[in-house]
Amino acid sequence: MSVVDQPFPSASPSADAEPGVPSDQQAHRTTVPSRSKPRPPRTRRQITGIRREDVLAFAGAVAAALATTALLWTQLAPFTGIVGYIVVSWVLFVLIYALLVAFDNNRPTVRDRIAAAIVWSLAFVVGGALVFIVIYTGLKGWNALKHLNFYTHDLHSEKPFDPLTKGGVLHAMIGTLIELGIAMAIAAPLGLLVAVFLNEVPGQLNRLVRTFIDAMTALPDVLAGLFIYATLILIFHLPLSGLAAGCALGLTAVSIICRAAYVVLRLVPGGLTEASYALGSGHWRTVWHVTLPTARSGLTTAVILGAARAIGETAPVLLVAGVTQYTNFNPLSGPMNSLPLEAYILVSSGLQQFVYRGFGAAAVLLALVLVLFISARAVGGRGPGQLTSRQLRRLMATSRRDLTRYAERTVAGHMVAPSNTRSTE
Amino acid sequence: MRSGVPSVAQGRKGAVPRKLTYRLSASDRAFRAIARAGGVVVLVLLGLVGAFLFYRASQALHKAGWSFLTTQTWNPNGGGFGIAAVVVGTVLIALVAVVVAAPLAIGTALFISEYSPRSVQRFLVSVIDLMAAVPSVVFGLWGFELLQWRINSVARWINDWFGWIPLFKVTGITPHDTQPTATAYTSSTFAAGLVVALMITPIACSIMREAFSQAPAGEREGAYALGATRWGMIRAVVLPFGAGAMIGGIMLGLGRALGETIAVLLIIAPVFKIQLHILQQGTSSISALIAGHYAEATPFEVSALMAAGLALFALTLLVNFIAAVIVSRSRSGAVSEA
């Protein structure tokens, strides 16, 4: 391995030549420190993977922290409560872990380990809280959810102490779907149109609209309800109805859809649109045939996410939908209940059976949001222009057909003019 | 799309740059007109919201005058009404929420972008997005039924040991009381703030994660090459890069927290006086005031509620505007040289 031992070093120093070793010992006489003592064999430092010391330090710290806290709680101090137990053992864990790591590491490593421990625990708290909320809602609502009548009946004839085998939230489910439909009928076209406008038509108006959309995101949802209440109901004397609720929800969803769609449209590669312009197509053709199809999956995701947000809004609905326990299919007349509103009303009534039904309604709502969300991820989640394997196969097949078509034409002696070629769609 | 044609004049002296004009076809003109119309509709809608709120509120504002900002009670039909108490309540709830949510959001964002294994990263991002879409009423029910009772011990502990700080004082309860009443600490600013914190954490987190994951790879590797540990790299590269997004995300969360209605309405017990003790039962917020009072309101009372709504809108608008400025001024999203 060492070059020093060679009497005549080779002209090209080998790759592992150490600095300080002369390449030409005849010309420059440099004193090379003699190595009388044999160098200890070098071992490779392990820089990835999990080391045994780390595992031991971690496990030791966990055990020590839990044991110390248990001792404190049961024997030494008059502490009680599970929250305090967790907090104290966590603090002890971090301290002991730092100490253990400090035994065989330097200061920066200790700091790194403490930071890692804190970041992991913070993420764990957030994830745990989400899982806990979802499971809690499901468990608490299970008493009502397990009865089939919960999905097939409304609640108009039920007395407060009727068992859970009677009555359900069908009216709220229907109301939610109708209101969501109205909201999306307003918000999806408008949101997408404004996103296209922001992306395609520059100018003074563009900047103004962008500012307003940002301001609209800041609009608290209760104010959307208040606005609809002030206009449709107080001025145009519309009754409290599903239509008003749909309008209020639509108002809150426009800015969400618009911002999400705008981001997706901006990601459409400039090369694609420029190619379209270079081929001589106009603005509208480019938007319709290039920009929008390229961003299709992202736009769908934007709309579905907007729907998922709108479906859970309670405050606007609370102000303008009215409360009823009857099934109402007509959004134009009569109050219409919806799942979030029903959950709110039932739980705040405080009666045990109603609380169960309220949590059941919340669980159904959560399931709806989950379905919307998963479908959004299934449709979208790909960047613009990224195709599914099926789309890719279809595109390749079209392309191959075109190729054979051209070949046939050339054989037939036709010159293929560019304007005659079919674009590969 | 229509700019960026290099001028010919740069190359040849004296040559007049060619005039490039284009004529829009009928369909293009129609397209632009429709797109503009969409923009105008949004302008008009939001303008109407603002104008209506202002118009309907003017009646109440006119009657109350400046005392609207300083009065604590809410009694529009007779006597005074004002937003001093509700604004303080709103801001305190939002501040509690932000103080709790900021570390959670930063930690989770760092975890997803820096610590979690690559293979689950996409899944975790989806989970956070899903958490942002969980309806606020679900959080509210959870806080109402469970959390505000469970955190009683925490609130009692804070009161016992930090009760001398005015913010944590609870009047009417002796410290170190071994048998406190069960409802002593429920329906408080603290409980509402905690629930709202969980609601805004995913929103702030997803903005931060986005910025963190865009921290330039070259600088990351540079830090590692200089011998930094992972935390050293995060402190030297990721956090400075994402600083703007961190502040912006927190401000955006603050905006959401200020306007949150249903969870707050479920938890708090309305009290119309300035409540600075965050552990004490009873507080109020603008959105909860509106949602709780509109139903049996007289026309004048509706006007007063609109005025309160206007104040809330102004507050959230201000916060969001500051957030937008901070995010756009920061380096986040910028590509590093080389």
Interface residues (C-beta under 8 A of the other chain):
Chain A: T80 G81 V83 G84 P108 T109 R111 D112 A115 A116 I118 V119 W120 S121 L122 A123 V125 V126 G127 A129 L130 I133 V134 Y136 T137 K140 L190 L193 V194 V196 F197 L198 E200 V201 L205 N206 L208 V209 F212 I213 D214 A215 M216 T217 A218 L219 P220 D221 V222 L223 A224 L226 F227 Y229 A230 T231 L234 L251 V254 C258 T273 E274 Y277 G282 H283 W284 R285 V287 L305 A308 R309 I311 G312 E313 T314 A315 L318 L319 P340 A343 Y344 V347 S348 V355 G358 F359 A362 L365 L366 V369 L370 L372 F373 R377
Chain B: M1 L24 S25 S27 D28 A30 F31 R32 I34 A35 R36 G38 G39 V40 V41 V42 L43 L45 L46 G47 L48 V49 F52 L53 R56 P103 L104 A105 I106 G107 T108 L110 F111 I112 E114 Y115 S116 S126 V127 D129 L130 M131 A133 V134 P135 S136 V137 V138 F139 G140 L141 W142 F144 E145 L146 R150 I151 S153 V154 W157 L198 T201 P202 C205 A228 T229 R230 W231 G232 I234 G255 L258 G259 E260 T261 I262 L266 S287 I290 A291 Y294 P299 V302 L305 M306 G309 L312 F313 T316 L317 V319 N320 F321 A324
